[in-house]
Amino acid sequence: MNNLFRDVIAIILGALRGLTLVFLFGTNLANASSVSVSPFYGAPYRIPDYYVGNPQGNTVDGVLNTWWDLYKRYWDVSPFGWRNCGLNLSYTSNGASAGIFVYFSTTGNCGGSNGVLGTLQCPANATLSGSTCNCNTGYAPNATATSCVLAACPAHASGTPPSCVCDAGYKFDAAGTSCIPEQYTIALSGLGGVVMPTKTRAAYAQVTTSTGAPKSGVNVDLLLTVEPENGGPVLASNVGWLTPNGGATDANGKLSFVFTAPVAGGTHTITADCPSCTNRYAQGTIRVPGCPIPPLSAPPFTDPVATGFENGNRWRPDLLTADYQTKLACVQNAITAAGGTSTPGSAYRPAQYQQHFYEIINTDLALIRPGYMTAHPECQALRSQVTGEMTGHGLQSGQDVALPGTSRHESGTAFDLTPHGLTNAQLTPIYTGCGVSHTAAPSEPWHVQ
């Protein structure tokens, strides 16, 4: 073990011999009189170590962590082997000029030391040639020889460096080294507020220069997103549209467009995208009001019988009370015996299905109020939905539906049966003889209880 320990120390010391030369070279280089501007050390950072592959990284701590992991694996350091070793770190404050950013040494069953070195490089607009940073063509050292500045003002600029001023219509690029055509600003006008369903609103995107003058010929794309008023998924009925959805600004710097509202309510966000504008995007909103009457809720049926009703299995005389099963058979047989026929409608009705009926009928009653649809055209989608539900369930507009929990259909003590071919005078003794009445709901002559 002692021989191996000495070998580790010798290897690290051997690596540091080369490292010392680098440090001396770096110190001399920073003070060399032949440089146009001073070089400095920075990323990528490295640790010279032949045995673990001379790791490099973009951060000091990153390359140090990489080296330490490789070192432990190579020299059998816990958790990869029997040695228990640690690191002592000493960060420097002059790494950019001296070239070394961290000194470190191993402790425990390991020995030796090393350092994290930076890479020699030049300031912006300078090129490294050997050990010298030469300013690029068109640039010269500043007064402290730490950076390269423009030797003359760039094209489309006037003045004397460093006080160059870009000409009208131009501005300095991000590096401050050249004048580029000025970018523009985009804004939206005519948005906000409410647009009724199926109605339109004219608006425009405006592009201006830095002086506020309109700019023609600038390409603008228009995007539309919507958040439905009911919070549900976005359906086709929720989505309005823009005409056109993009193009170039006219002589007044405008791209005019028209928003057409959908039939369903929601908040529409219109985004104007101008890639050549400094602010790139401008946004505005338009709200399309939804119908004041709540939409029909999807039946949350948990009762399998109610689910069966929704799927079409709605005639369940077997779930009437035993007494009313007998009365139903009595009425049907008596009608047949009198020469008539009958059509069954509904017998037992589950509470969840009764609730569904009640919601459909009450929504219909709200919509058929005189003048309501004229005043609220945004309810047309709901009107169509209710009409479809009523047709599917065989309901009639204005029909009475008992409040859920109060219907005798729910208790199995009522049934709907439509007679054919018999007069009321013929039907009355049949109902009386079978112990039932059909007078509880005058608007529903088929209702028997």
C-alpha positions in Angstrom: 0.0 0.0 0.0 2.9 2.4 0.8 4.4 1.9 -2.7 1.1 2.6 -4.3 0.6 5.7 -2.2 4.1 7.0 -3.3 3.2 6.2 -6.9 0.1 8.4 -6.7 2.0 11.3 -5.2 4.7 10.9 -7.9 2.1 10.9 -10.7 0.4 14.1 -9.3 3.7 15.9 -8.8 4.7 14.9 -12.3 1.5 16.5 -13.6 2.2 19.6 -11.6 5.6 20.1 -13.1 3.9 20.7 -16.5 1.3 22.8 -14.6 4.0 25.1 -13.1 5.3 25.8 -16.6 1.8 26.8 -17.7 1.4 29.1 -14.8 4.7 30.8 -15.5 4.0 31.0 -19.1 0.6 32.6 -18.4 2.0 35.2 -16.0 4.7 36.2 -18.5 2.2 36.3 -21.4 -0.1 38.6 -19.5 2.7 41.1 -19.2 4.2 40.6 -22.7 4.9 43.9 -24.4 4.0 42.5 -27.8 0.3 42.2 -27.3 -2.0 44.7 -28.8 -4.6 44.2 -26.1 -4.3 42.1 -22.9 -5.4 38.5 -23.2 -7.2 36.8 -20.4 -8.1 33.3 -19.2 -11.6 31.8 -19.2 -13.7 28.9 -20.4 -13.2 26.2 -21.3 -11.6 25.2 -18.0 -9.4 22.1 -17.7 -7.4 20.0 -15.2 -4.2 18.5 -16.7 -4.1 14.9 -15.6 -2.8 12.3 -18.0 -4.4 9.4 -16.1 -8.0 10.6 -16.1 -8.1 12.2 -19.6 -7.5 15.9 -18.9 -11.2 16.8 -18.4 -12.6 20.1 -19.6 -15.8 22.0 -18.9 -17.5 25.4 -19.2 -17.5 26.1 -15.5 -14.8 25.8 -12.9 -16.9 23.7 -10.5 -18.2 21.6 -13.3 -14.8 20.5 -14.5 -13.7 20.0 -10.9 -16.6 17.7 -10.2 -15.9 15.8 -13.4 -12.2 15.3 -12.6 -12.9 14.2 -9.0 -15.4 11.6 -10.2 -12.9 10.3 -12.8 -10.0 10.4 -10.2 -12.0 8.3 -7.7 -12.8 5.7 -10.3 -9.2 5.5 -11.5 -7.5 5.3 -8.1 -10.1 3.1 -6.3 -11.4 5.8 -4.1 -14.6 5.3 -2.1 -17.3 4.5 -3.3 -15.4 2.8 -6.1 -12.7 1.2 -4.0 -11.0 0.9 -0.6 -9.4 4.4 -0.3 -11.0 7.2 1.7 -10.0 10.5 0.2 -11.1 14.1 0.2 -10.3 17.5 -1.4 -9.0 20.8 0.0 -10.0 23.7 -2.3 -8.6 27.2 -2.6 -10.3 29.5 -5.1 -8.2 32.3 -6.5 -9.3 35.9 -7.2 -7.0 36.5 -10.2 -7.8 33.5 -12.4 -8.6 35.7 -15.4 -5.1 37.2 -15.4 -3.0 34.4 -13.8 -4.7 31.4 -15.5 -5.5 29.3 -12.5 -8.9 29.5 -10.8 -8.7 26.8 -8.1 -5.8 25.1 -6.2 -6.7 21.8 -4.7 -5.0 19.0 -2.9 -6.1 15.5 -1.9 -6.4 14.3 1.7 -6.8 11.0 3.4 -5.4 7.9 1.6 -4.5 10.1 -1.4 -1.8 12.7 -1.9 -0.8 15.4 -4.3 -2.3 18.6 -5.6 -3.4 20.1 -8.9 -5.4 23.1 -10.2 -8.2 24.2 -12.5 -6.8 26.1 -15.5 -8.5 28.5 -17.9 -8.0 28.9 -21.6 -6.1 31.8 -23.0 -8.3 34.0 -25.1 -8.8 37.6 -26.4 -11.4 40.3 -25.9 -14.1 40.8 -28.5 -13.0 41.9 -31.9 -9.4 40.6 -31.4 -7.7 37.4 -32.6 -5.1 35.4 -30.7 -1.9 34.9 -32.6 0.6 32.8 -30.6 0.7 34.7 -27.4 -0.6 38.0 -28.7 -4.1 39.4 -29.0 -4.3 41.5 -32.2 -7.2 43.8 -32.9 -9.2 42.8 -35.9 -9.2 45.0 -39.0 -11.2 48.2 -38.4 -10.5 48.0 -34.6 -7.8 49.5 -32.4 -6.8 49.1 -28.7 -8.6 51.4 -26.2 -6.7 53.6 -23.9 -6.0 50.8 -21.4 -5.3 48.2 -24.0 -8.0 45.9 -22.5 -10.4 45.9 -25.4 -10.6 46.6 -29.2 -12.8 49.5 -30.2 -13.8 50.8 -33.7 -11.0 52.5 -35.5 -13.5 54.4 -37.5 -17.3 54.8 -37.5 -19.1 52.0 -39.4 -21.1 52.5 -42.6 -24.3 54.5 -42.1 -22.8 56.3 -39.1 -21.1 59.6 -38.6 -18.7 61.0 -35.9 -15.4 59.9 -34.4 -15.0 56.7 -32.3 -16.1 56.1 -29.7 -18.8 58.8 -30.3 -20.3 57.3 -33.5 -23.9 58.0 -34.3 -26.0 55.9 -36.7 -27.7 57.7 -39.5 -31.5 58.3 -39.6 -33.3 54.9 -40.1 -30.4 52.9 -38.6 -29.3 51.8 -35.2 -26.3 50.0 -33.7 -26.5 46.2 -33.6 -26.3 44.3 -30.3 -22.5 44.3 -30.4 -22.4 48.0 -31.0 -20.1 47.5 -34.0 -22.3 48.3 -37.0 -25.4 50.2 -37.9 -28.4 48.2 -39.1 -31.7 49.3 -40.4 -34.0 50.4 -37.6 -36.7 48.0 -36.4 -40.3 49.1 -35.9 -43.1 48.9 -33.3 -46.4 47.2 -33.7 -49.7 47.9 -32.0 -53.4 46.8 -32.3 -56.4 49.1 -32.5 -60.1 48.5 -32.5 -60.2 45.5 -30.1 -61.6 45.2 -26.6 -65.2 45.1 -25.5 -68.0 42.8 -26.7 -69.0 41.6 -30.1 -72.4 39.8 -30.2 -72.5 36.2 -31.7 -72.2 36.1 -35.5 -71.5 39.9 -35.6 -68.3 41.5 -36.9 -65.7 44.1 -35.7 -63.2 46.0 -37.9 -59.7 46.5 -36.4 -56.2 47.0 -37.6 -52.5 46.4 -36.8 -50.3 49.5 -37.0 -46.6 49.5 -37.6 -44.6 52.7 -36.9 -40.9 53.8 -36.9 -39.1 55.0 -33.8 -40.3 58.5 -34.7 -43.9 57.4 -34.8 -44.2 57.6 -38.6 -46.2 54.8 -40.3 -44.2 52.2 -42.1 -45.6 50.4 -45.1 -44.7 47.0 -46.5 -44.0 45.3 -43.2 -45.3 41.7 -43.0 -47.7 40.9 -40.1 -49.3 37.6 -39.2 -52.5 37.5 -37.2 -53.2 34.6 -34.8 -56.4 33.9 -32.9 -57.0 31.8 -29.8 -60.2 31.4 -27.7 -61.1 30.5 -24.1 -64.7 29.2 -24.0 -67.0 31.0 -21.6 -68.2 27.8 -20.0 -64.6 26.6 -19.5 -65.2 23.5 -21.5 -63.2 22.2 -24.5 -62.8 24.4 -27.5 -65.5 23.5 -30.0 -66.0 24.8 -33.6 -68.9 26.9 -32.2 -66.5 28.7 -29.9 -64.1 29.9 -32.6 -64.4 33.1 -34.5 -62.2 34.0 -37.4 -60.1 36.9 -38.9 -60.2 38.2 -42.4 -57.5 38.3 -43.6 -55.2 36.5 -41.2 -52.0 38.4 -42.2 -50.3 40.5 -44.9 -48.2 43.6 -45.4 -49.0 47.0 -44.0 -50.4 49.6 -46.4 -49.2 53.2 -47.1 -50.6 54.2 -43.7 -48.7 51.5 -41.9 -51.9 49.5 -41.3 -53.0 45.9 -41.8 -56.8 46.1 -41.6 -58.8 43.0 -40.7 -62.3 42.0 -39.6 -63.2 39.7 -36.7 -66.3 37.6 -37.1 -67.8 36.3 -33.8 -68.9 32.6 -33.5 -72.3 31.6 -32.1 -70.9 30.4 -28.7 -69.4 32.6 -26.0 -65.8 33.0 -25.2 -62.8 35.4 -24.9 -60.8 35.7 -28.1 -57.2 36.8 -28.0 -55.9 38.3 -31.2 -52.1 38.4 -31.6 -50.2 40.4 -34.3 -46.8 38.9 -35.0 -44.3 41.3 -36.6 -40.8 39.6 -36.8 -39.1 42.9 -37.8 -40.6 44.9 -34.9 -38.8 45.5 -31.7 -41.7 44.4 -29.6 -42.5 41.5 -32.0 -46.0 40.9 -30.7 -49.1 43.0 -29.9 -52.2 41.5 -28.4 -55.8 42.4 -27.8 -59.0 40.7 -26.8 -62.7 40.6 -27.8 -65.4 38.9 -25.7 -68.3 37.1 -27.3 -71.1 36.8 -24.7 -72.5 33.4 -24.1 -76.2 32.6 -23.7 -77.5 33.8 -20.3 -79.3 30.5 -19.8 -76.9 27.8 -18.5 -76.1 25.1 -21.0 -77.5 21.6 -20.6 -75.3 19.5 -18.4 -74.2 16.1 -19.5 -76.2 13.5 -17.6 -73.9 12.1 -14.9 -75.9 8.9 -14.7 -74.6 6.5 -12.0 -77.9 4.4 -12.1 -77.7 1.7 -14.7 -81.4 1.9 -15.3 -81.1 5.7 -16.0 -78.3 4.8 -18.4 -80.6 2.3 -20.1 -83.2 5.0 -20.5 -80.7 7.4 -22.1 -79.8 4.6 -24.5 -83.4 4.1 -25.6 -84.7 1.4 -23.1 -87.4 3.7 -21.6 -90.4 1.4 -21.2 -89.9 -0.4 -17.9 -93.3 -1.6 -16.7 -91.5 -4.3 -14.8 -90.3 -1.7 -12.3 -93.7 -0.4 -11.5 -95.1 -1.5 -8.1 -96.9 -4.8 -8.3 -100.3 -3.0 -7.9 -99.6 -0.7 -10.8 -98.3 -3.5 -13.0 -101.7 -5.1 -12.5 -103.5 -1.8 -13.2 -101.5 -1.3 -16.4 -102.4 -4.7 -17.7 -106.0 -4.0 -16.8 -106.1 -0.8 -18.8 -104.3 -2.3 -21.8 -106.6 -5.3 -21.9 -109.8 -3.2 -21.5 -108.8 -0.9 -24.4 -108.1 -3.9 -26.6 -111.4 -5.5 -25.6 -113.2 -2.2 -26.5 -111.8 -2.3 -30.0 -109.0 0.3 -29.5 -105.2 0.2 -29.3 -102.7 1.9 -27.1 -99.1 3.1 -27.4 -96.8 2.8 -24.3 -94.8 5.9 -23.4 -93.2 5.7 -19.9 -93.8 3.6 -16.9 -91.2 3.6 -14.1 -88.8 6.5 -14.5 -85.5 6.7 -12.5 -84.8 9.8 -10.5 -81.7 10.7 -12.5 -83.6 10.5 -15.7 -86.4 12.6 -14.2 -83.8 15.3 -13.4 -82.6 15.2 -17.0 -86.2 15.6 -18.3 -86.8 18.5 -15.9 -83.7 20.4 -17.0 -84.6 20.0 -20.7 -88.1 21.2 -20.3 -87.2 24.1 -18.1 -84.5 25.2 -20.5 -87.0 25.1 -23.3 -89.5 27.1 -21.3 -86.9 29.8 -20.8 -86.0 29.9 -24.5 -89.6 30.1 -25.8 -90.4 33.2 -23.9 -91.7 35.9 -26.3 -88.9 37.7 -28.0 -86.2 36.0 -26.0 -84.3 34.4 -29.0 -84.5 37.7 -30.9 -82.9 39.5 -27.9 -80.4 36.7 -27.4 -79.2 35.2 -30.7 -76.2 33.9 -28.8 -78.6 31.2 -27.4 -79.1 29.6 -30.8 -76.6 26.8 -30.2 -78.5 26.0 -26.9 -81.8 26.3 -28.7 -80.6 23.7 -31.2 -79.3 21.4 -28.5 -82.6 21.5 -26.5 -84.7 20.9 -29.6 -82.6 17.8 -30.4 -83.0 16.5 -26.8 -86.7 17.0 -26.9 -87.0 15.2 -30.2 -84.9 12.3 -28.9 -86.9 11.9 -25.7 -90.3 12.5 -27.2 -91.0 15.6 -25.2 -93.3 18.5 -26.3 -92.6 22.2 -25.8 -94.6 23.4 -22.8 -95.0 19.9 -21.4 -95.3 19.6 -17.6 -92.6 17.7 -15.9 -92.7 17.1 -12.2 -89.9 18.4 -10.0 -87.4 15.6 -9.4 -88.3 13.7 -6.3 -92.0 14.4 -6.7 -93.0 12.4 -9.8 -95.1 9.3 -9.3 -93.2 7.8 -12.2 -90.2 7.7 -9.8 -92.2 5.8 -7.2 -93.6 3.4 -9.8 -97.2 4.5 -9.4 -97.9 6.1 -12.8 -97.6 5.3 -16.4 -98.0 7.0 -19.7 -100.2 5.2 -22.2 -101.7 6.9 -25.3 -105.1 5.3 -26.4 -106.2 5.2 -30.0 -109.7 4.6 -31.5 -111.7 5.2 -28.4 -113.6 8.3 -27.1 -113.2 9.8 -23.7 -116.7 8.5 -22.9 -115.4 5.0 -23.7 -112.1 5.5 -21.8 -113.5 6.9 -18.6 -115.2 3.6 -17.4 -112.1 1.7 -18.3 -109.9 3.8 -16.1 -112.4 3.8 -13.3 -112.8 0.1 -13.6 -109.1 -0.5 -13.4 -108.7 1.8 -10.4 -106.7 4.6 -12.0 -107.2 8.2 -13.2 -105.9 10.2 -16.1 -106.9 13.7 -14.8 -103.8 14.6 -12.7 -102.1 16.2 -15.7 -104.7 17.8 -18.1 -102.0 18.7 -20.6 -100.9 15.0 -20.7 -104.0 12.9 -21.5 -101.8 9.9 -21.8 -100.7 10.2 -18.1 -102.3 7.6 -15.9 -102.0 7.2 -12.2 
